[in-house]
């Protein structure tokens, strides 16, 4: 160790420790710029159904089963399009439960890419209302959405509604 370094350490070890700590923090911040954004994001916005197609209708007991494909446009924290493919079981009362795989393509909180969600939907076809929940399919994100995790909920009527989610972009 050089003489100047020894003198600096002997004269003010506390000041030296602070300086080295600050330098390390700055180096880590530069090396890992996404650490600050690793906090969960609260996503909110609206969706509008662009298209809805059904097929493969069949009856099992009192229930009518059908497959569907839906395309939605999203605005808010998530801006882009979703294609949703799933199956519903509808009771004669008009109430239905659906499970689907949703593929989103767009921007979430400034991050661009694609990601998939598992959707569970409850419909009341007599009132045109629906609500449900979704969760990110682990490992499905591409681009800036790679590593995205999280879950959320949605509700709507007549083909439009709102969503809210807690999403984590990881580090």
Backbone as CSV, one residue per row, in Angstrom:
resi,resn,N_x,N_y,N_z,CA_x,CA_y,CA_z,C_x,C_y,C_z
1,UNK,0.858,-1.161,0.000,0.000,0.000,0.000,0.903,1.222,0.000
2,UNK,0.565,2.235,-0.815,1.381,3.428,-0.929,1.329,4.281,0.325
3,UNK,2.349,5.133,0.488,2.444,5.994,1.661,1.280,6.967,1.734
4,UNK,0.877,7.535,0.614,-0.230,8.497,0.611,-1.519,7.815,1.062
5,UNK,-1.722,6.572,0.634,-2.924,5.833,1.022,-2.907,5.555,2.518
6,UNK,-1.737,5.161,3.062,-1.642,4.886,4.504,-1.944,6.136,5.309
7,UNK,-1.396,7.277,4.864,-1.642,8.533,5.582,-3.126,8.893,5.539
8,UNK,-3.766,8.692,4.389,-5.184,9.025,4.261,-6.021,8.132,5.175
9,UNK,-5.677,6.854,5.235,-6.403,5.936,6.111,-6.194,6.285,7.579
10,UNK,-4.973,6.588,7.950,-4.660,6.908,9.346,-5.300,8.223,9.764
11,UNK,-5.339,9.196,8.869,-5.850,10.521,9.216,-7.364,10.507,9.405
12,UNK,-8.102,9.800,8.573,-9.559,9.843,8.664,-10.178,8.569,8.089
13,UNK,-10.122,7.478,8.864,-10.680,6.234,8.351,-12.188,6.322,8.098
14,UNK,-12.905,7.085,8.892,-14.353,7.207,8.697,-14.659,7.887,7.370
15,UNK,-13.925,8.955,7.027,-14.137,9.665,5.770,-13.812,8.755,4.595
16,UNK,-12.736,7.977,4.722,-12.349,7.060,3.658,-13.428,5.995,3.462
17,UNK,-13.971,5.476,4.569,-15.012,4.460,4.492,-16.254,5.002,3.788
18,UNK,-16.630,6.237,4.094,-17.777,6.863,3.440,-17.511,7.021,1.947
19,UNK,-16.322,7.477,1.588,-15.986,7.685,0.180,-16.018,6.369,-0.598
20,UNK,-15.443,5.319,-0.027,-15.434,4.021,-0.701,-16.863,3.471,-0.810
21,UNK,-17.655,3.627,0.245,-19.045,3.156,0.215,-19.836,3.864,-0.873
22,UNK,-19.685,5.182,-0.968,-20.382,5.933,-2.011,-19.940,5.496,-3.401
23,UNK,-18.645,5.263,-3.564,-18.140,4.810,-4.859,-18.731,3.448,-5.228
24,UNK,-18.821,2.537,-4.252,-19.404,1.225,-4.517,-20.882,1.327,-4.868
25,UNK,-21.616,2.163,-4.160,-23.037,2.348,-4.458,-23.217,2.882,-5.871
26,UNK,-22.396,3.845,-6.265,-22.494,4.416,-7.612,-22.156,3.366,-8.668
27,UNK,-21.145,2.528,-8.396,-20.779,1.486,-9.353,-21.903,0.454,-9.483
28,UNK,-22.509,0.070,-8.365,-23.615,-0.890,-8.418,-24.819,-0.309,-9.145
29,UNK,-25.110,0.955,-8.910,-26.240,1.595,-9.593,-26.007,1.634,-11.095
30,UNK,-24.781,1.889,-11.502,-24.467,1.917,-12.931,-24.519,0.514,-13.534
31,UNK,-24.096,-0.486,-12.768,-24.073,-1.854,-13.277,-25.461,-2.479,-13.324
32,UNK,-26.353,-2.052,-12.438,-27.701,-2.620,-12.357,-28.738,-1.513,-12.406
33,UNK,-28.959,-0.897,-13.572,-29.881,0.236,-13.654,-31.332,-0.128,-13.379
34,UNK,-31.730,-1.396,-13.530,-33.129,-1.772,-13.319,-33.468,-2.064,-11.868
35,UNK,-32.493,-2.070,-10.979,-32.762,-2.381,-9.582,-33.763,-1.395,-9.008
36,UNK,-33.630,-0.126,-9.354,-34.546,0.879,-8.817,-35.975,0.653,-9.313
37,UNK,-36.143,0.079,-10.501,-37.479,-0.137,-11.042,-38.019,-1.529,-10.724
38,UNK,-37.328,-2.277,-9.853,-37.743,-3.636,-9.546,-38.930,-3.696,-8.592
39,UNK,-39.386,-2.567,-8.095,-40.562,-2.554,-7.235,-41.786,-2.915,-8.076
40,UNK,-42.771,-3.582,-7.477,-43.982,-3.918,-8.234,-44.651,-2.674,-8.816
41,UNK,-45.195,-2.835,-10.006,-45.920,-1.770,-10.689,-47.413,-2.003,-10.506
42,UNK,-48.132,-0.966,-10.114,-49.590,-1.031,-10.021,-50.142,-0.569,-11.371
43,UNK,-50.683,-1.501,-12.123,-51.188,-1.212,-13.467,-52.704,-1.039,-13.426
44,UNK,-53.188,0.009,-14.074,-54.632,0.250,-14.178,-54.943,0.746,-15.579
45,UNK,-56.142,0.457,-16.055,-56.520,0.941,-17.372,-57.854,0.390,-17.821
46,UNK,-58.078,0.523,-19.131,-59.339,0.116,-19.734,-59.078,-0.879,-20.866
47,UNK,-60.093,-1.695,-21.145,-60.042,-2.583,-22.307,-61.332,-2.419,-23.097
48,UNK,-61.217,-2.628,-24.407,-62.373,-2.590,-25.298,-62.308,-3.802,-26.207
49,UNK,-63.390,-4.560,-26.253,-63.466,-5.729,-27.115,-63.592,-5.275,-28.565
50,UNK,-62.697,-5.775,-29.415,-62.708,-5.455,-30.838,-63.454,-6.537,-31.615
51,UNK,-63.265,-7.788,-31.220,-63.962,-8.889,-31.888,-64.161,-10.037,-30.909
52,UNK,-65.189,-10.843,-31.182,-65.495,-12.012,-30.357,-66.142,-13.055,-31.257
53,UNK,-65.501,-14.216,-31.361,-66.007,-15.286,-32.221,-66.120,-16.567,-31.405
54,UNK,-67.210,-17.304,-31.610,-67.392,-18.577,-30.920,-67.418,-19.712,-31.930
55,UNK,-67.172,-20.908,-31.432,-67.209,-22.092,-32.276,-67.191,-23.346,-31.424
56,UNK,-67.296,-24.484,-32.081,-67.236,-25.788,-31.433,-68.235,-25.897,-30.276
57,UNK,-69.452,-25.433,-30.511,-70.491,-25.493,-29.477,-70.958,-26.930,-29.296
58,UNK,-71.101,-27.359,-28.041,-71.543,-28.707,-27.727,-72.268,-28.701,-26.388
59,UNK,-73.073,-29.715,-26.166,-73.862,-29.812,-24.942,-73.374,-30.991,-24.111
60,UNK,-73.186,-30.731,-22.832,-72.817,-31.774,-21.878,-73.766,-31.637,-20.697
61,UNK,-74.713,-32.553,-20.583,-75.734,-32.435,-19.542,-76.551,-31.177,-19.778
62,UNK,-76.675,-30.356,-18.747,-77.416,-29.095,-18.872,-76.539,-27.945,-19.367
63,UNK,-75.251,-28.183,-19.509,-74.319,-27.112,-19.856,-74.043,-27.066,-21.350
64,UNK,-73.859,-25.858,-21.841,-73.407,-25.646,-23.209,-71.951,-25.224,-23.139
65,UNK,-71.095,-25.974,-23.796,-69.673,-25.635,-23.869,-69.400,-25.007,-25.222
66,UNK,-68.523,-24.012,-25.243,-68.110,-23.421,-26.514,-66.710,-22.855,-26.381
67,UNK,-66.017,-22.818,-27.508,-64.692,-22.208,-27.580,-64.862,-20.792,-28.107
68,UNK,-63.903,-19.929,-27.777,-63.994,-18.554,-28.264,-62.613,-17.992,-28.554
69,UNK,-62.618,-16.967,-29.391,-61.429,-16.156,-29.633,-61.883,-14.700,-29.586
70,UNK,-61.188,-13.922,-28.790,-61.532,-12.515,-28.587,-60.290,-11.667,-28.815
71,UNK,-60.490,-10.486,-29.375,-59.399,-9.526,-29.497,-59.818,-8.259,-28.772
72,UNK,-58.925,-7.762,-27.911,-59.170,-6.545,-27.139,-58.080,-5.523,-27.397
73,UNK,-58.443,-4.254,-27.242,-57.471,-3.163,-27.211,-57.398,-2.663,-25.780
74,UNK,-56.176,-2.422,-25.300,-55.970,-1.957,-23.936,-55.338,-0.579,-23.936
75,UNK,-55.742,0.236,-22.973,-55.136,1.545,-22.746,-54.842,1.664,-21.257
76,UNK,-54.010,2.627,-20.914,-53.632,2.820,-19.520,-52.185,2.422,-19.317
77,UNK,-51.894,1.795,-18.185,-50.530,1.338,-17.910,-50.081,0.339,-18.963
78,UNK,-51.001,-0.500,-19.420,-50.747,-1.440,-20.518,-51.461,-0.915,-21.756
79,UNK,-50.681,-0.702,-22.823,-51.241,-0.201,-24.074,-50.875,-1.175,-25.183
80,UNK,-51.889,-1.720,-25.849,-51.626,-2.666,-26.921,-52.845,-3.500,-27.213
81,UNK,-52.597,-4.705,-27.749,-53.695,-5.605,-28.097,-53.516,-6.943,-27.396
82,UNK,-54.638,-7.588,-27.125,-54.637,-8.935,-26.558,-55.496,-9.831,-27.427
83,UNK,-55.008,-11.046,-27.654,-55.796,-12.093,-28.289,-56.033,-13.145,-27.212
84,UNK,-57.304,-13.465,-26.991,-57.698,-14.363,-25.911,-58.393,-15.573,-26.526
85,UNK,-57.901,-16.772,-26.219,-58.458,-18.012,-26.741,-58.833,-18.881,-25.553
86,UNK,-60.092,-19.353,-25.522,-60.505,-20.140,-24.374,-61.748,-20.960,-24.603
87,UNK,-62.231,-21.527,-23.505,-63.423,-22.369,-23.499,-64.325,-21.942,-22.354
88,UNK,-65.638,-21.927,-22.615,-66.628,-21.550,-21.603,-67.609,-22.688,-21.384
89,UNK,-68.118,-22.752,-20.160,-69.217,-23.650,-19.806,-70.363,-22.768,-19.341
90,UNK,-71.488,-22.799,-20.090,-72.617,-21.923,-19.781,-73.808,-22.739,-19.277
91,UNK,-74.340,-22.309,-18.158,-75.532,-22.909,-17.551,-76.768,-22.346,-18.258
92,UNK,-77.896,-23.064,-18.258,-79.114,-22.530,-18.882,-79.551,-21.177,-18.311
93,UNK,-79.113,-20.836,-17.101,-79.458,-19.540,-16.502,-78.773,-18.377,-17.204
94,UNK,-77.762,-18.672,-18.041,-77.014,-17.613,-18.711,-75.710,-17.269,-18.025
95,UNK,-75.422,-17.923,-16.916,-74.148,-17.717,-16.230,-73.115,-18.673,-16.812
96,UNK,-71.899,-18.171,-17.002,-70.851,-18.989,-17.612,-69.529,-18.775,-16.889
97,UNK,-68.706,-19.808,-16.958,-67.339,-19.750,-16.449,-66.428,-20.099,-17.614
98,UNK,-65.360,-19.303,-17.795,-64.451,-19.503,-18.922,-63.007,-19.548,-18.431
99,UNK,-62.208,-20.361,-19.083,-60.765,-20.389,-18.872,-60.116,-20.072,-20.205
100,UNK,-59.062,-19.242,-20.172,-58.477,-18.795,-21.437,-56.988,-18.518,-21.293
101,UNK,-56.329,-18.489,-22.438,-54.945,-18.056,-22.544,-54.952,-16.753,-23.327
102,UNK,-54.402,-15.712,-22.725,-54.371,-14.375,-23.331,-52.941,-14.038,-23.724
103,UNK,-52.761,-13.561,-24.952,-51.448,-13.118,-25.419,-51.512,-11.620,-25.656
104,UNK,-50.751,-10.868,-24.856,-50.698,-9.408,-24.953,-49.464,-9.010,-25.741
105,UNK,-49.628,-8.029,-26.638,-48.522,-7.473,-27.411,-48.606,-5.960,-27.294
106,UNK,-47.582,-5.343,-26.718,-47.616,-3.894,-26.570,-46.623,-3.388,-25.549
107,UNK,-47.049,-2.374,-24.814,-46.183,-1.678,-23.854,-46.854,-1.703,-22.486
108,UNK,-46.106,-2.112,-21.474,-46.578,-2.064,-20.089,-45.603,-1.201,-19.307
109,UNK,-46.088,-0.085,-18.800,-45.269,0.827,-17.995,-43.961,1.182,-18.710
110,UNK,-44.058,1.446,-20.015,-42.887,1.856,-20.792,-42.022,0.714,-21.296
111,UNK,-42.370,-0.527,-20.988,-41.591,-1.697,-21.393,-42.333,-2.419,-22.519
112,UNK,-41.643,-2.678,-23.638,-42.265,-3.242,-24.835,-42.003,-4.737,-24.956
113,UNK,-43.025,-5.480,-25.390,-42.853,-6.906,-25.638,-44.177,-7.627,-25.687
114,UNK,-44.101,-8.946,-25.545,-45.299,-9.776,-25.467,-45.252,-10.568,-24.164
115,UNK,-46.436,-10.935,-23.687,-46.530,-11.760,-22.483,-47.879,-12.464,-22.502
116,UNK,-47.936,-13.619,-21.877,-49.188,-14.369,-21.818,-49.743,-14.391,-20.398
117,UNK,-51.077,-14.484,-20.321,-51.789,-14.553,-19.048,-52.745,-15.741,-19.073
118,UNK,-52.911,-16.392,-17.925,-54.004,-17.338,-17.724,-55.171,-16.525,-17.197
119,UNK,-56.328,-16.613,-17.860,-57.522,-15.863,-17.462,-58.590,-16.819,-16.943
120,UNK,-59.270,-16.406,-15.882,-60.472,-17.086,-15.389,-61.577,-16.040,-15.391
121,UNK,-62.690,-16.342,-16.083,-63.729,-15.341,-16.330,-65.086,-15.881,-15.870
122,UNK,-65.878,-15.013,-15.251,-67.258,-15.323,-14.887,-68.147,-14.363,-15.667
123,UNK,-69.092,-14.911,-16.440,-69.981,-14.099,-17.274,-71.431,-14.250,-16.829
124,UNK,-72.174,-13.168,-16.967,-73.629,-13.208,-16.827,-74.182,-12.706,-18.154
125,UNK,-74.574,-13.632,-19.018,-75.021,-13.233,-20.356,-76.376,-12.537,-20.318
126,UNK,-77.109,-12.636,-19.208,-78.402,-11.943,-19.109,-78.220,-10.446,-18.900
127,UNK,-77.100,-10.044,-18.288,-76.836,-8.614,-18.051,-75.688,-8.088,-18.905
128,UNK,-74.950,-8.995,-19.551,-73.803,-8.572,-20.355,-72.596,-8.187,-19.523
129,UNK,-72.557,-8.641,-18.261,-71.436,-8.289,-17.385,-70.474,-9.456,-17.255
130,UNK,-69.258,-9.122,-16.905,-68.243,-10.135,-16.676,-67.178,-9.617,-15.740
131,UNK,-66.548,-10.537,-15.054,-65.409,-10.186,-14.206,-64.499,-11.403,-14.125
132,UNK,-63.283,-11.164,-13.695,-62.369,-12.285,-13.611,-61.024,-11.893,-13.062
133,UNK,-60.119,-12.855,-13.170,-58.759,-12.677,-12.666,-57.781,-13.249,-13.683
134,UNK,-56.543,-12.770,-13.609,-55.510,-13.269,-14.506,-54.182,-13.321,-13.777
135,UNK,-53.311,-14.173,-14.287,-51.957,-14.269,-13.757,-50.992,-14.439,-14.923
136,UNK,-49.806,-13.875,-14.792,-48.794,-13.980,-15.844,-48.332,-15.432,-15.945
137,UNK,-48.244,-15.949,-17.165,-47.688,-17.278,-17.400,-46.176,-17.163,-17.246
138,UNK,-45.631,-17.874,-16.274,-44.203,-17.789,-15.974,-43.364,-18.118,-17.203
139,UNK,-42.386,-17.257,-17.501,-41.471,-17.479,-18.610,-42.016,-17.109,-19.975
140,UNK,-43.202,-16.495,-20.034,-43.814,-16.205,-21.338,-43.427,-14.851,-21.914
141,UNK,-42.819,-13.982,-21.133,-42.504,-12.638,-21.602,-41.369,-12.608,-22.606
142,UNK,-41.482,-11.685,-23.573,-40.408,-11.455,-24.541,-40.055,-9.976,-24.526
143,UNK,-38.917,-9.643,-25.114,-38.481,-8.247,-25.148,-38.287,-7.718,-23.742
144,UNK,-38.725,-6.486,-23.509,-38.598,-5.877,-22.183,-39.499,-6.545,-21.149
145,UNK,-40.461,-7.353,-21.591,-41.386,-8.015,-20.667,-40.886,-9.393,-20.235
146,UNK,-39.680,-9.763,-20.664,-39.096,-11.026,-20.238,-38.917,-10.999,-18.720
147,UNK,-39.336,-12.045,-18.057,-39.223,-12.120,-16.600,-40.386,-11.493,-15.844
148,UNK,-41.370,-10.953,-16.571,-42.518,-10.322,-15.919,-43.305,-11.355,-15.115
149,UNK,-43.714,-10.980,-13.911,-44.591,-11.801,-13.087,-45.711,-10.916,-12.569
150,UNK,-46.779,-11.537,-12.085,-47.843,-10.744,-11.487,-49.219,-11.315,-11.724
151,UNK,-50.199,-10.559,-11.243,-51.591,-10.998,-11.310,-52.491,-9.776,-11.265
152,UNK,-53.755,-9.980,-11.621,-54.682,-8.860,-11.598,-56.115,-9.305,-11.745
153,UNK,-56.985,-8.315,-11.922,-58.413,-8.581,-12.075,-59.002,-7.610,-13.088
154,UNK,-60.208,-7.929,-13.546,-60.888,-7.073,-14.516,-62.389,-7.206,-14.321
155,UNK,-63.105,-6.215,-14.801,-64.568,-6.235,-14.766,-65.073,-5.361,-15.895
156,UNK,-66.211,-5.745,-16.467,-66.748,-4.944,-17.552,-68.181,-5.290,-17.872
157,UNK,-68.700,-4.529,-18.827,-70.059,-4.754,-19.308,-70.120,-4.334,-20.767
158,UNK,-70.791,-5.149,-21.571,-70.996,-4.798,-22.966,-69.732,-4.692,-23.794
159,UNK,-68.687,-5.425,-23.440,-67.474,-5.428,-24.253,-66.411,-4.428,-23.859
160,UNK,-66.616,-3.671,-22.794,-65.556,-2.771,-22.327,-65.534,-2.787,-20.810
161,UNK,-64.397,-2.394,-20.257,-64.278,-2.403,-18.807,-62.921,-1.924,-18.354
162,UNK,-62.592,-2.277,-17.126,-61.344,-1.829,-16.519,-60.544,-3.025,-16.019
163,UNK,-59.236,-2.803,-15.881,-58.351,-3.812,-15.304,-57.463,-3.157,-14.260
164,UNK,-56.986,-3.964,-13.329,-55.963,-3.525,-12.381,-55.067,-4.722,-12.103
165,UNK,-53.776,-4.444,-11.898,-52.833,-5.540,-11.702,-51.647,-5.076,-10.875
166,UNK,-50.995,-6.037,-10.268,-49.710,-5.833,-9.617,-48.705,-6.641,-10.421
167,UNK,-47.756,-5.952,-11.051,-46.790,-6.590,-11.937,-45.380,-6.294,-11.456
168,UNK,-44.489,-7.268,-11.633,-43.099,-7.110,-11.217,-42.210,-7.441,-12.413
169,UNK,-41.387,-6.477,-12.791,-40.491,-6.663,-13.933,-39.219,-7.397,-13.548
170,UNK,-39.037,-7.708,-12.271,-37.834,-8.400,-11.823,-36.651,-7.458,-11.841
171,UNK,-35.468,-8.051,-11.754,-34.260,-7.209,-11.742,-33.409,-7.440,-12.950
